[in-house]
Each structure stands twice: as C-alpha cells, then as structure tokens.
Amino acid sequence: MLHSRRHFLSQQAFGVSGIALAWLLKQDGLTAAPPKPTLERPSYDLLPKPPRHPPQATAMISLFMQGGPSHHDLFDPKPELQKRHLEKFPGDIKYDNAAQASSKLFASPWKFSHHGECGMELSELVPHLGEVADDICLIRSMRTGVNNHGQSINALNTGQITPGRPALGSWMSYGLGTESQDLPAFVVLTDPTGLPVLGVQNWQNGWLPSLYQGTVVRPQEPRILNLDPPAGLAGRPQQEMLAYLNRINQEHLERRPGEHDLSARIQSYELAARMQVAAKEALDLSGETAATREMYGLDETATADYGARCLIARRLVERGVRFVQIHTGNQTWDHHGGIEKKLPDVCRKTDKPSAALVKDLKARGLLDTTLVHWGGEMGRLPVIQNEKNIGRDHNTYGFSMWLAGGGVNAGQVYGATDEFGHKAVENVVNHFDYHATLLHLFGLEAEQMSFERPTGDGKLIETPEAKVVWDILRRGPEAIDG
C-alpha cells in the first residue's frame, strides 16, 4: 500500500518513535517542551468576556473628527505665536503640500478664555465644550508622526500605519464581547455628506473573524435597512422560517468546523432577527424629552444631524453596546484654505452635541463607565498655507484631543507642544500609548489583544515602548490588583 509523504510524516510525528524522539531531545535540552496539539478549533462569539483586571470603563464612544482639527485655534493657545504673527517660522518644518507652503506664522484669529473651576483655556469657537471643561481631560501632546490622512487614521484606529488591520472597535468586541446580545457590539454612525477617508476600512475587522466588523447605522431613515420582514412573513411564519434556517445552518457548520466566516454569517442572521425589535427601539428618538432634544440641538439646522447621532450613541451604550464611533464626513476638518470661515462652520455643527453627550452621560450616571473620545488623526501647522485663501497644512507631530469619563481625570490639561504648537515636547502621547491606556481602562492587557495568524500573531500594539499614561487616570497601577 502506498502512502503519501504527508501521511508518513504524520505517522512519525504522532507515533511512538516521534514521541520518544521529542522526549529525548527535551532531556538533552535541545528543544523546548512540545506544545499540546489543538484538538478543537476555537470558536468566536460576542458573549460578555471577563477583563484581566477590574475595569474603569465598560463602553466607549469615539467622536472621530476626520481631517485634522486645528489645535492652535481650538485647544492650544500660543502667546508667542500671537506676538510673532506673520514673522518667519524660526525652525525646520515639514509641509505636506509644498506647493502652497509658507513660512509665515499665523496667529489664531479667535480668542481664548478660561473655563470651569480648572481654568482650562479653550477657544471661543467651542463655547459649549467650555461648559464641561471640568469633566474632560485635554491632551495637548498627541503624536503619530505620519503626515498623510490615511496613515495617521490607521495609526490611531488600528495601531499601525499599514492597511488591512482590525479597527479599535473590532479589537474591543473581540476582547470583551458585549453586554447586549440584541444589538451589535461595534456600531458606526456615518455622516450624511459621505464616508470618511479610507471609507469602510475605518470599521473593518481585518484578520479577526468577520463577526467583529463594525455595523453601520445610516445617517438618515431608515437607519438600518430591511429590519421589517415582508408582510407575508411577519409573526409566526418568520419565526418558523428562522428556526428552520438556523437548523440547516448549524448542520452545515458542524460539517465545516473552524470556518469563522460561516460562523459569523450565521450569528449575523440571528442578530439581525433580534435587532428587528431592539434596534428599532434604540434608534427611535421620539420618546426623548424636549429638554434632551434641545440640549443636543436636534431642533437647530446646524446641529440636528450630528446631535441625533450623539444622542443615538448614548442610547446604544445605555443598552449595552460596547463601542460606538461617530464619523464626520470626508475631510470635514481638513482646512488647507478658507479656515476663517470653514472652521467656525464645523465647530457650530459639532460643539453643542459633543458637550451635550458628556452632560447627558453624567446626568444618567453613565459617564463613570463610558469613555468618550473627541479628536481627529492630526492637527495643523502654525504657518500659513495658501496666502490667497489662508489655511493650515497637516501636522501629526503635535496636536490635541480630549477624553471624558471612563476612569480619566476630569478638569485636566496634559502635555504640551512647543511655543508655536508645532511639535509635542512635554509628556508626549503617541498613538500606541493611547491604545495601551485604553486597554488598561477596560481591564485588558496588551498581550490579550492578539490573534493567531499563519504569518504570526497579529496584535493591536506592536510597539515595545508603548506605555499606559498613568498621569491622566483616576486610579494608578497600584489599583490593578484591587
């Protein structure tokens, strides 16, 4: 009887001679203990999973301001920049658009003032944020160091600048599952003007099973398509059809163990059925009070859309969704020109609802366990771009973002850029430090955010020097075991 080479090797590997050889090599110190063979392929689901240590945050809402908000004009006042307006920048500077570059310093046209008991300095363009200054932690020393939108988005959203990696919400769903089994673990609320730069890559599952991909909620009604069954299937007929479909799907899967895409598709069908009731209720804003609607700006033209999405985000985490991300439109904050008109316009759209979200979560007792993030993939340069229509070019070497709730210190300003707001120079927070800090807040460790691949384990954090930014957290490292 002829045997294939694969059959021969497998017989040797698992036969008595193969085991004896491994034992002898181990005795001689020539090999490590052989790993136990995996007898069953792993399965994946969205059931709640215990964190490694007591978490401070259990849900996250990320308000992603795609394009690069100007920290000079919103969060990071620079007296030296004001004093030396239109003078030549005294050092080296990296331009993204060299054709329109200028070395002339550009002071912010907007005034800054102190807010809250903490005295946080904020621009007049974000007056509503000033009302919650004592509830936020403003980081003025963010850095990714890659000047293009796509790479910097990837760095902040997936851990590395290269494409094809799982998004942050996918990692969170993978590591922790979700408290709600009737709603997705990772929900994305897109802008009516279009998708952000990189489109669906912003919420992709990468190499994780497709079960962990973000679920998109549309910016207009119906926010989720096809939730209602056809009239002829409503009620008992649909229940019987779904039961039959589940039975044959499970039989199909049992003959193909370890097929993650197939398993994810089956679970998606089951979730879709449960969402017919749960999603409708979660996305229905009609029962919100007049005071809540006013707070989010739902009755104002400028804020109605973004305010509705912020309110939906609150309703989702209130119902057990793990991670919600709200995106502004493509390049909404990318003000290479016309900044003196465009920046006030986009602030008018987002400032009131963003602050309302913090207020609302706090009033409902949800802010302590819900981490809110506001920021983009970059900031702007301190010099003029396009002298005929003034704007600011990209800057990823020093920019600002803010966090609230979920174990983060309130009323704190952390880190600093240089005297012109060009580069982070004090308490620099790289994107990998930000991720390490998020994982800690959720009770996770960096090594948990790893997934075995044929080419080696894929990880959220691959940078050895990544560190938790303890100084912005309410509880220090001594609290991990307690």
N, C-alpha and C positions, 0 to 999 in steps of 0.2 A: 504494500500500500504506500503510495507516495504522499509525502507531507510537504506543505509549503514552508518556506523559511520562517514566516511569522508563527506558524504552528509549532515548529521546532523550538524557537526561542521562547515562546510562551510556556511550553512544557518544561524547559530548563529553568525558567525564572520561578515557576511555582512548584516544581517538583522537589524531591528530597535533596538532590545534588545542588540545586540552586540555593535552597535554604541553608544547607551545610556550608557552601562557599561564602555566603553572606555572613554566617556566624564566625567562620574562621578569620575572615577579613576584619570583622569587628574586634575579635580577640587580639589581633595583631595591630590594632589601631589604624588600619588602613582605610577604614570607611566609617562614616557615622552610622548610627542606628537606622536601619531602613525604615522609611515612613510606612505607616499602616496603609494598605490599599483602601481606596474609597470604594466601598461596596455598594453604596447608593448614591445616585446623582442628587445634588442639592436641589431643593425646591424653593420657590420665592413667593412671597405674598406681601400684603400690606397690613397685616395684623400688627398691633402695637408691640414694640420690642423694648425691653428694659435698657436704659442707658448704662454706661460703665460706672458712673458716679452720680450723686444727686444733681439733677439739672436745675438751672435757674430759669431757663426758657424752655417752653414746650411747643411754641409755634413762632413762625416768623413771617412778617410782611415786608417785602423788599420793594421800595418805590424807586425804580431804576430810571434815572433821568438821562436818557441816551443822547449823546452828542458832546457832553462836556460843559457843565455849568461853570461860569466864571467865578472862581473863589474870590478874586480881587474885588468883585462888585457885589458879592453876597455875604461872605463869611469871614474874610481875612483882610481887615483894614491895614493899610501900609502908609504911615505918615511920611516916610521917606519918598515913596512913590508920588504922593501928593506934592511934596516940596520940589521934586525934580521933574515934574510934568514936562514932557516934550524934550527933555535932555536926552543925550545918547546913553544907552544902556552901557554900564562900565565893564561888563564881563563878556564871556562867551555865552552864546545862546543857541539852542537847537531849534531851527524852524522846520515845520512840516511843509509849508508852502513857501519855498524860497523866492518864487517869482513875485509875490506880493509882500515880501518881508520888509520890515523897517526896524531900525534900531532905536526908534524914538519911544521913550517911556510914555505910558498912557495911564494917567491917574483916573481913578474911578469917578464918574460924573455924579454918583449917588452918595448921600450922606450916611454915615454910620452913627449908631447911638447905643447906649447900654440898655439891657433888658433884664427883667427879673431880679430877684434877690442876689443871684450870682453875678450880675453885671455883665453878662455876655454881650459883646459887641456884634451887632448884626446890621445889615443894610436896610434902608428904607424900602427896598423892593420886597422884603419878606416881613411885613409888619405882623402877620398872624403867627409866624414862627416865633417872633419875639414874645408872644403871649404864652408860649410853652417853653421858653428858654430854660426855666428851672427843671424841666422834665427831660431835657436832651443832653447828650454828650456830643460835643462838636469836635471832630478830629480835623486838625488843620495840617496834618503831615502825612497824608496818604501818598503812596508812590507805587506805580507799576513799571515805569521806565521804558515803555514801548509806545511810541507816539501815534501809531495808527489806531483808528477806532476798533477794528475787528480784533486785533491782537490784544488790546487793552481790555475790551469786553470779555474776551476769553480768559484773560488772566484773573479778572475779578469774579467771573461767573463759573469758571471751570477749573481754575488753579494754574493753568499754563497757557501760553500764547498760541499754542497749536490747536487746530480744529479737531473735531471728532470726539471730544471728551464729554463725560456726563456733566450736566449743569448742576449747580449747587442744590436746587430743589430736588433733583433726582437722587443725589447723594443723601440728602436728609430723609427722603422717603425710603431709600434702601436701608439706612442705618436705624431708623426709628419706626417705620410704618406710620400708621395714622390712627387716631382715636375714632374717627368716623369711618365706618365700612359702607356708608351710603353715599359718600362724596369722594372725589379723588383726593389723594394725598398732596398733590402738587398741582396748583391751579395758576394759570396765567391769564391776566386781563390785558388785552391789547388795545391799542389806540385806534380811534376811528379813522385817522389820517393814513394808517398803514402800519406795516410791521417795522420794527426797529432794524438797524444794521445787523446783518447775519440772519435775519428772519427767524425761521423755526429752530435754527441752531441754538438760540438762546434758551430753549427749554428741552433740548434733546437728552435722551438717556445715554448716548454714547455707547460704551461697551457693556453697560448694565443691561439687564433684561428690560425689554420694552415696556414692561409693567410700570416702570419708574419714570416714564416720559411725562412731561407736563401736559395737562389737559387745558385747552384754550377755551376761554369764555369770551364770546364775541362782544364787541363794544356797542352793539345795537340789538334790538329784539328781532327774532328770538335769540337770546344769548347762547343757547345750546340748541343746535338743530335736531329735529326728529325725536324729541323727548316724548311726544304724544304718539301712541300707536294709531294705526288706521281704525276708523270707526268699527269695522267688522271684526277687529281683533281685541277690542277693549274688554277688560274684565277677565272672565274665566277662560275664554278662548286663548288669550295671550298667556295666561298662567300655564295652561296645558301645553302650549307650543314651546314655552321656555323650558318647562320641565323635560320635555322630550328632547329638545336641543341640548340641554345640559347632559342628559344621559348619553347621547351618542357622542358628544364632545369628550366626555370623560373616558368612554371606551376607546375612542381614537387616541387620546393622550396616554392611556395605560399601555398601548402598544408602541408608544414612542416616548419613553421616559427621558427626562432631561431636555426636552425641546422647549426652551424658555419662551420663544416667540409664540408657540402654540399655546402654552400655558397662559401667557399674558393675554392673548386674544380671548381665550375662554373667560378669564377673570374680567376682562373689559366688557364682554357681553353681559356678564352677571351684574357688574357695577352699573352698566347703562340701565338695566331694568330697575335697579333700586333707586337710581337717580331720577326716575320719572316723577317720583314724589318729592324726594329730598332736595334735588337741585331746584325744582320749581319754587319750593318754599324758601330756600336760601337766597335765591336771586330776586325774589319778589320784594320790592321796597315799599309797596303800597301801605304796609302796616306801620311804617316808621312815623314817629310823631312829627308835627310841624316844626318843633324846635330842633329836632335832629336834622331834618331836611334843610333847614335854614343854616345850621352850623356847617354843614358840608357844602353849601352853596348850590343845592340842587335846583333852586328856582332862579338862578342867575345864569345868563347865557355863557359867560366866560368860564364858569366853574362847574356847570351842570354835568358834563360828561365825566371829567376827572373826579368830581365829587361823588358821582354814583359809583364809580369803580372803587374808590376808597371805602365807601360805605359797604359795598359788597364784600370787600376784603375783610372788614370787621365781622360781618355776618358769617363768613366762611370759617374764620378761626374760632368764632364763638361756637360753631357746630363741629369742631374737631379736626378741621383741615390743618395739615402740618405746615405747609409752605405756600404762600401766595406771593406772586410777583406781578406788579403793575408796571407796564412799559409805556413811556411816552413814545411818540411817533419817530420816524426815521429822521435823525439829525435835528430834532427839535431844539436842542441846546447848542448846536454847532455854529456859533456866531462868528464866522470869518469876516463878515461885513454887516453893517447896519445894526450893530449891537445896541445902540442907544434907543432903538425902537423895539427890536425883537426880544431883548432880554426882559424888559418890563411886561411885554405881552405874555410870555410863557410863565413868568412869575405870577401874574394875575390869574392864570389858569390853575396853577398847582399849589400856591402858597396856602390859601384858605383851607382846601380839603386836606392837605397834608397835616396841618396843625389840628384840624378837626378830628382826624383819625387818632392822634395822640390823646386829645382831650376825651374823646368818646371811650377809648380803651381804658383810660384811667378811671373815668366815672363808673364804668361797669366792672371794675376790679380785674380787668384782663391785662393791663399794662405790665404788671409784675412778671407775668409769664409769657408775654408776647413781645418778641424783639422786633422793633421797627427800624428799618434801614432806609435812608434817603441819600442818593448820590448817583453820579454818573461814572463813566470809565476814565475821565480825565478832567483837568481844569484848563485854564487858558494862560497864555503868556502875558507878561507885564508890558509888552511893547505893542505898538500899533501894527496891525496888518491892514493893508488896503487903505491908504491915506485918503482916497477919494470917497470911501464909504466905510468908515472906521469899524474894525472888528479886532478880534484877538485870535491868534493861532493856538494850536494844541499844546498842552503841557501835561505830561504824565509824571514829572519829576517832583511835583509838589502840588497837592490840591486838597480840597475839603469834602467831607461828608459828615452826616450826623446819624447817631443811633439813639434809640429811646427804649426804655423798658427792658424786660428780659434779663435782669441782672447787671445792667450797665449803670454806672454812676450818673446821676442826674445833675444838671447845672454845672457841667464841667467842660472846660476847653482844654484839649490835649494836643501837644505837639506844636510845632511852628515851622513856617517857611522862612527864608532869608528876608532881608529888609525890603526886597522888591517882590516877594511872593513867587519867585522862580522855582526854587528847589526846597524840598523838605530838609531841614537841618537839625531839628530837635525832636527827639522821640519819634523817629521815622517809623511809619506803619506801612510795611509792604503788603501786597495782596495776600501773600502766604501767611503773614502774621494775622491779618484779618480773618482768614479761614481758620487758623488754629484757635483764635479767640472764639469764633462762632461755635466750633465743635465743643470747646470746653463749656460754653454756656448751656449747650444742650446735653451735657453729661457724657460726651463722646471723647474718644482719643483718636489721634491722627491715624494710628495703625488700624483702627476699625473701618476707616473709610478706604477700604482696599477691596479689589475684586480680582480673582484669579483669571488670567487670560493665557492663551497659548504662548504669547510672546513675553510673559512675565506679569506680575501683579500690576494692575492699574490703580493708581491712588489719586485722591484729591490733592494731597500735599506731598510733593516730591522733593521739597527743598529742606535739607537737614537743618538749616539755621532758622526755620520757622519757629516763632515763639508766641505764646499767649501774652497779650498786652494786659498784664495784671493791673496796671495803674488805672484802667478805666472801668474796672469791675468792682461791684459792691462786696464780693467775697474773694479773698485771696486764696493762694494754693493750699493753705492750711485747712481749708474747708472741704477739700476733695473727699477726705475720708469721713467727714462728719456730716 
